[in-house]
Amino acid sequence: MTGSSDFTIHLAEGRKVYHPGELLRGQVEVIPDRDGPVSLKVAVGWETGGRGDREASKLSFQTLDEGIGRSGEPLRVPFEITLPEGPYSFATDRIELQWFVAVRWKVSLLQKRVEREYFDLLPGPYRATGDQRGDQKKRGRTSQEQERFEMFIMGGGVLFLSIIVGARMLSMDAEWFVVAMAGGLGLMGLALILGGLRHSITALRLGSVDIEVESSTVDLGGELPVTVHAPGLEGVRPRRFDVSLIARERAVLSGGRSAEASEDLLFLEMYDAPEGQTTFHHTFQVPSDGPLPFQGVSNQIIWEVEVHIEVPRWPAYKTLIPIDVMPAVQRPEEAQVEEEAQFEEEKVVMAAVTKEEAERQ
């Protein structure tokens, strides 16, 4: 229950935890200060908090049956909303996501009041056969793609600026150091562009690097087999050749003309390739208590498989493959089989106990 003494939200049975697809039931209690119709609208939604920009989404808007309020008398209006499939509630060091039910009371033409009741949306005991990831399935650029994109944009911008400034200074017979400064900007722009191209440059040296991930979707607590084949390393002793399973969180806080990004590793498991081998296989064990993916505008939790190769005198080669991690829950048919097996086992035990008691008598 939340709200003031004259405007409160009550969730059925005082629940604070719900599962996707469930009915969220409750009632709104208002105490008008004048006689007349009471206009109420209810919605469920989620919002993020933490170090990144706040993000929010409201879903399932409903207009409740309007009753006639009497001054000073409580008016109770029930509601029920089917909850969506995601994203799930979570909290990490940098990001948290909370679900809420919000009710708007139009007290008068110029006065509106809003109250909220928070709850957690967590994975349920079963998984439907369809896709239930909802917003959690959305995915933008990987961190690697974003890094290259930003380097290209920055490099191109700096190079363009240096050309404009240099041409202007030359036409004005400017001092040599001013022209040199424009040239320095141009070199900086070229360096940024080459930095964005470094992956492609090394790919020419290595040739084809084949990375086979058995499935792009894996359950928490499940196994993720990965095979890496790099024939271009034949006869080469790389400084580094490994594959990693990584979960990272990234929060971006905008402020004026700039944005501050903070990032942290939530999980890391690395496997080094056996010395002298250009092909190897490794099976990662996804932690059962690991975080689930989330893709917002300023807040993300991302799972990736990373292959990292460093060859002497060449830029580092790094490839990231996004992975969808799902909650480890049973399908209804699997749960039924397990329950039936448990029931049969209990019958055998009870029969043995009954037989033993009969023999004693």
N, C-alpha and C positions, 0 to 999 in steps of 0.2 A: 504494500500500500504506500502511495506517496501523494503529496499535495497538501493544500491548506485545509483548514477545518470545514470550509464550505465547497471544496472542489477536490475530490479524491478519486484515485484509480485503484480498484481491487482486482488482482489476478486470482482466478479460481484456485482454491486450496492453498493459496499463498505460494504457488510455485515460482521458482527462480531459474529453472533449467528446462529447456524444451528441445525437441528434435525436429529436423526438417520434415515438412509435410504434416506436422501435428496441428490440431486446432488450438489456438490460444484463446481461452475463454476468460471473461471477467465482466466487471460492471463498473460504470461510472456513477459516482454519487455527487450530486450538486445540490446546494441549498440557495435558491434564488433570494434576492433581497426585494423582489417585486413580483407580482402576479404576471403571468404571460407565458408564451411558448418558449421552450428551451431548445436551442440549436446546437447540436454536437456533431463533430467529425472526428473519426479515429483513424489512425494509420500505424503501421509498424515500419521500422527502419533500423539502420545501423549507422554508427559514426566512429571515426578513428580519433585517437588521442596519442600523446607522446611527443616525440621530438620533430615529427614532420608536420606539414600542413594538415589541418583538420579536413577530413573528407566525410561526406554523409550521403545517405540515400534513403528516401522514404518510399515505401511500397504499400500496396493493398489499401488504398483510401476507401473509407466507408462513411456514409452519412447515417447516423443512428436515428432510430424512430424518435421524432420530436414529441415530447410530452408537454403538458401544460403545467408549469411550475406555480406553486403557491408560496408566497413570501414566508421565509423562515421554515418551510417544511422540506425535508430531504426528498429528492427525486432520484430514483435508482434506475439506470438504463443499462441493460445487458448488451454485450457484444461478443462476437467470435470471429477470428481471422485465421485462415489457413496460412501457416508459415512457409516461406520459400525454402529452397534447397541450400542456400548459402549466401554469403560466406559465413564460416563458423566464427564464433567468438574466440579471441586469443589475446595473450599479453606477453610481450617480450621486453627486452631492455629498452628498445626505442619506439615500439609501436604497440598499441592496444586497440582492440575492436570490440565495441559493445552494441548489443541490440536493445531496442526500446519500443514500447507502445506509447504513442503520443495522442492526446485528446485535446481538441480545440473547442472551447466553449465561447460562442458568440453571445456575450452578455448583453450587448446593445449594439446599435448601429456603429458606434465609434469605439467600442471596447471589446477586445478579444483576449481570452486567457488560454494558456497552453500548459498542460502538465504532462510529465513523463514518468513511466515506470520502466526500470531497466531489468533485463534478464539475459541469460546466456543461451545461445543457440549452439548446441554441441552435436557431434555425430550420434546417430541413433543406433539401436541394437542391430538393425538390418540395413542392407543396401539394396535398393531397387535395381532392376536390370538396366534401366535407362541411366542417362548422365544426370547426376545430381549435384554437380559442382557449382552450378550457378555462376555468380560473379567470380568465383575463385578460378574458373577455367580461363578467364581472359588473360592474355599475355601480350606484352608489347615487345620492344627490342630487348635482347639479352644485354647484360652489362658490357659484354665485349663489343657487340654491335653499337651500343650507345657511345662507348669510348671512341671507336673509330669515327663515328659520325661527328662527334664533337670536335675531334682533331681536324677532320676535313673542313668543317665550317670555320673553326678558328684560324686554321692555316690559310684558307682562301681569303678570309676577311683581312688578315694581317698583310698578306701579299698584295691584295688589291689596294689597301691603304698605302703601302709603301710605294707602289707604282704612281699613284696619284700625287703623293707628297713629293717624291723624287722628281717627277716631271715638272711640277710647279716650281720647285726650288731651282732646277736647272734653267728654267725660263726667266727666273729672276736673278740669275747670277749669284746665287746664295753662297755663303761660306762653305768650304769643303767639308767641315765637320757636320754641317746640316745635311748635306748630300750623303755623307757616310752613315749618318743616323738612319736616313731613309733606306739605304742599302742594307743596314743591319736588320731593319724591320722586314725587308724582303727575304733575307736569309732565314729569319725566324719563321716566317710563313712557310717557306719551303721545307724547313725542318719539321714543322707540324704536319704538313701534307705527307712527307715521307714517313713520319711516324704512323700515320693512318694506313700507309701502304706496306708497313713492315711485314705484316702477316702474309700478304701476297708475294712479297719478295722472297721470303723464306720458303713459301709453298713451291716456288719455281725450283729451288734447290732440292727440296725433299721429294718432289713429285707427288704422287697420290698417297694420302694418309687416310686409310679406311678405318672408320670407327663404327662398330656394330653394337648397338644397345638393344638387348633382347626385346624390351618393351619401353615405350615412352611413359607408361603409367605403372606405378608400383604402390603397394600398400605399405603403410607404416608397419615395421617389423618384418617386412618381406625381403626377398633377395633380388638383386639387380645385376645380372651377368653382363659384362662388357668385354669386347674383344677389340684390340687395336692392332693394325697391320701397317707398318711403315717401311716398305721395301727400299726407299731412298736412303735408309740408314745402313744398308749393307756395306760393310767395310769401314764404317765410321764409328768413332767412339764419342757419342754425345755426352755433353756435360750433364744433361738432365733429360730423362725420358720417363714420364710417369702419367698416371691417370688418377683423378680424384673425384669423389662424390662430395658436393658442397651444398650447404644451405646457408643463404645469406639474407640479411635484412637491410633495407635501404630506406632512409627517411630524408625527405627534402623539405627544408623550411625556407619559404620565400620571405624576403624582406626588402621592400623597395625595389631597387634595380638589380639586386643580386639574390642568389639563392645559395643556401648552405646545405650541403649533403653530408650525411653521416652514414657509415656502413659498418656492419659487424658480422662476423661469422657465427652462425648458430650450430653448424656441424661441419666437420672436415675429416674425411678418411682418405689417405693417399696410399697408392701402391706403386712402387718403383719397378720398372721393367727389368727382368733378369738380364744381367750383363751379356752383351753379344747377341741378344735376340731382337729381331725386328718385328716379331709377332708374339703377342702374349694375351692371356685371358685372365680375368679376375672377376670374382663375384662379390659385390658389396652387400653388406647387411644394413638395411635402413633401420635406424633406431625406432623402437616402438613408441617412444615418447617424443619423437621429433615434431617440429612445427609443420603445419599444413600450408600450402602455397596461398599467397594472396597477391593480387595485382591491382593496385590503385594507381592514381595519378602521381601522388607524391610519396606513397608508402607501398613497399613491396616486400614480400618474402618469396624468394626464388630458390628452387632446387636445380642444380646443374651437374652434368658430368663434364669434367675439364681434362683435356689432354694437353700436356705441356712438353715441348721438345726444345732443347737448346743445343745447337751445333756450333763448335768454335768458329769465330769470325763471321757469324751470321746472326741476324736478329732472332729473338725468341719466337717460336711458333706456339700459338695457343688457340685451341678451339673449345667452345662451350656448347653443350647440347642441353636444352631445357628438358626437365623431367617433371611430370605431374605426380605428386604424392597424394594418396588417398587414405582416408581413415580405415583402419583394419577392423572391419565389421563383417558379420556373416550375412549371407543371403537367407531369406526365409526358408528355402528348401534345405539348406545346409543345417540351419538351426533345428528344423523338424527331424532330420535324420539323427542329429546328435541327441535330441530329447528322447526319441524312440529307443536308441541304443542304451541310454541311461535308464529308461524305464524297464527295459528287458533285464539289465544288470540288477536293478533293485528287486525284480521278481525272483531272480535266481537266489539272491541273498535271503529274501524272506522265506522262500521254499526250504532253504537249508536250515534256517532258524526253526521253522515249524517242524521239520523232520527231527531235529535234535531234541526239541521239547517233547515230541511224541515218544521218542525212544527213552527219555528219562522217566516218563510216566509208566 
